[in-house]
Amino acid sequence: MRSLFEECVLGPLTLRNRFVKAATFEGRTPKGAVTDELIAFHRTVAAGGVAMTTMAYLAVSPEGRVDRNCLLLNEASQEGLRRLTDAVHQEGAKICAQIGHAGPVANGRSNHAPVLAPKSGYSAMGAKLTAVTKQDLDRIVDDYGKGAKIAADAGFDCIEIHMGHNYLISSLLSPKLNNRKDEFGGSLENRARFGRAVAKQVREAVGPTIAVTAKLNMDDGVKGGFGVIEAAKVAKMLENDGSIDAIELTGGSSLSNPMYLFRGDAPRKEFAATLPGPVKIGFKVFGRFFIKEYPYTEAYFIDQARVILNELTIPVILLGGITRPETAQSALDEGFSFFALGRPLLMEPGIVNRWESGDNAPSGCTHCNKCMPTIYTGTECVLNGGPLSFASTD
Ligand SMILES: Cc1cc2nc3c(=O)[nH]c(=O)nc-3n(C[C@H](O)[C@H](O)[C@H](O)COP(=O)(O)O)c2cc1C
């Protein structure tokens, strides 16, 4: 029987166990700079026993930042990133960089840049969208390669390509958001062209000693959007291309259905509090349409993930609502290889060490989701004493 706590292989990496920290935007890079608080956050998670932590959302292009407080991968950010990766390695863990281009999810006003999307128009949040050109896409593929190389040179062990949540790659995959008539629209082959080109470029840029993974949507959770049947085909294309070592499966749309990803309580009041005046009023009236509510169940993505697992030979990373070691063990027994935890690690960074010691009590996370709006001020669990649990261990 495979064990959750045995050493195991992910591409070129040997991981100390099967638990990884899922990307949760840290809110600790004001104006895109690495801070001591960011380093302390990941150091604490690494010390808590995960095999690999993931820094969330490093943008490959200036207009691909979610907003101006998102780190841009360039020469200037490399030194700070090196301090981060060194600190994590000192705790015996690996570190992964989630890299991406936000596409239609970007805040153009904050970035002082156009919001690039498959087609022009307005997003569900009212942002003006500019249709991305073939020249833009070629340049962004190149940016992915350069960004991945910068991350690898800064000491990251793994590059996770964000292919979910209706960020640029995911928006092009979506038949609802992408009605292009060129080679990037129409058939699934066409809609997957950009994501596949990105994965190939990243693999080429970092070479065989760095792991490359994709975080792929299985279902946008939106009528007419990308779904699991197409996702299984895209996952297979990526596997056949030989560009990725493993795949992490996710769902939902940051544009039009974020709660499909989180399940549980919808923190509408807390979200409204983070918004500027007029938007806040609109949100109070219409927020229930944007932030729907889905019941939370343990391992809530597992049924869709099984469909994809059945198609692949590369390792599959299960994500979403894993709060008990027994859940991970039974998923391991049926073929999943790694387990990504988000909110349980925000609440209890040492949960993997605790489970390994034999204390199998589940995560105390109540999926109140009040951690979500804290991404603007420093991501934290509001139940666990907040930022103090991430105080520097130095
Ligand atoms: C506060 C917060 C921030 C998040 N930021 C990101 C992000 O930057 N990129 C991403 O791919 N997923 C992000 N996620 C989603 C998580 O990676 C994960 O998919 C989700 O929380 C479900 O896993 P869980 O049930 O273990 O929390 C975020 C989640 C939370 C709670």
The ligand as a Tripos MOL2 file, in Angstrom:
@<TRIPOS>MOLECULE
LIG
   31    33     1     0     0
SMALL
NO_CHARGES

@<TRIPOS>ATOM
      1 C1         -7.3680   33.0020    0.4030 C.3       1 LIG1
      2 C2         -7.2400   32.1610   -0.8160 C.ar      1 LIG1
      3 C3         -6.4700   32.5930   -1.8880 C.ar      1 LIG1
      4 C4         -6.3300   31.7860   -3.0450 C.ar      1 LIG1
      5 N1         -5.5120   32.1950   -4.0650 N.ar      1 LIG1
      6 C5         -5.3070   31.3720   -5.1120 C.ar      1 LIG1
      7 C6         -4.3730   31.7190   -6.1310 C.ar      1 LIG1
      8 O1         -3.7120   32.7570   -6.0820 O.2       1 LIG1
      9 N2         -4.2290   30.8520   -7.1600 N.ar      1 LIG1
     10 C7         -4.9230   29.6750   -7.2400 C.ar      1 LIG1
     11 O2         -4.7530   28.9260   -8.1890 O.2       1 LIG1
     12 N3         -5.7950   29.3100   -6.2890 N.ar      1 LIG1
     13 C8         -5.9960   30.1230   -5.2280 C.ar      1 LIG1
     14 N4         -6.8280   29.7270   -4.2290 N.ar      1 LIG1
     15 C9         -7.5200   28.4150   -4.3290 C.3       1 LIG1
     16 C10        -6.7570   27.3190   -3.5990 C.3       1 LIG1
     17 O3         -5.5650   27.0200   -4.2860 O.3       1 LIG1
     18 C11        -7.5720   26.0210   -3.5020 C.3       1 LIG1
     19 O4         -7.8290   25.6160   -4.8090 O.3       1 LIG1
     20 C12        -8.9000   26.1640   -2.7730 C.3       1 LIG1
     21 O5         -8.7250   26.8820   -1.5690 O.3       1 LIG1
     22 C13        -9.5160   24.7970   -2.4830 C.3       1 LIG1
     23 O6         -8.6470   24.0160   -1.6830 O.3       1 LIG1
     24 P1         -8.9170   23.8410   -0.0790 P.3       1 LIG1
     25 O7        -10.2730   23.2370    0.0520 O.co2     1 LIG1
     26 O8         -7.8230   22.9460    0.3740 O.co2     1 LIG1
     27 O9         -8.8540   25.2070    0.5200 O.co2     1 LIG1
     28 C14        -6.9840   30.5270   -3.1000 C.ar      1 LIG1
     29 C15        -7.7280   30.0880   -1.9910 C.ar      1 LIG1
     30 C16        -7.8610   30.8790   -0.8680 C.ar      1 LIG1
     31 C17        -8.6710   30.3640    0.2950 C.3       1 LIG1
@<TRIPOS>BOND
     1     1     2 1
     2     2     3 ar
     3     2    30 ar
     4     3     4 ar
     5     4     5 ar
     6     4    28 ar
     7     5     6 ar
     8     6     7 ar
     9     6    13 1
    10     7     8 2
    11     7     9 ar
    12     9    10 ar
    13    10    11 2
    14    10    12 ar
    15    12    13 ar
    16    13    14 ar
    17    14    15 1
    18    14    28 ar
    19    15    16 1
    20    16    17 1
    21    16    18 1
    22    18    19 1
    23    18    20 1
    24    20    21 1
    25    20    22 1
    26    22    23 1
    27    23    24 1
    28    24    25 2
    29    24    26 1
    30    24    27 1
    31    28    29 ar
    32    29    30 ar
    33    30    31 1
@<TRIPOS>SUBSTRUCTURE
     1 LIG1         1 GROUP 0 **** ****
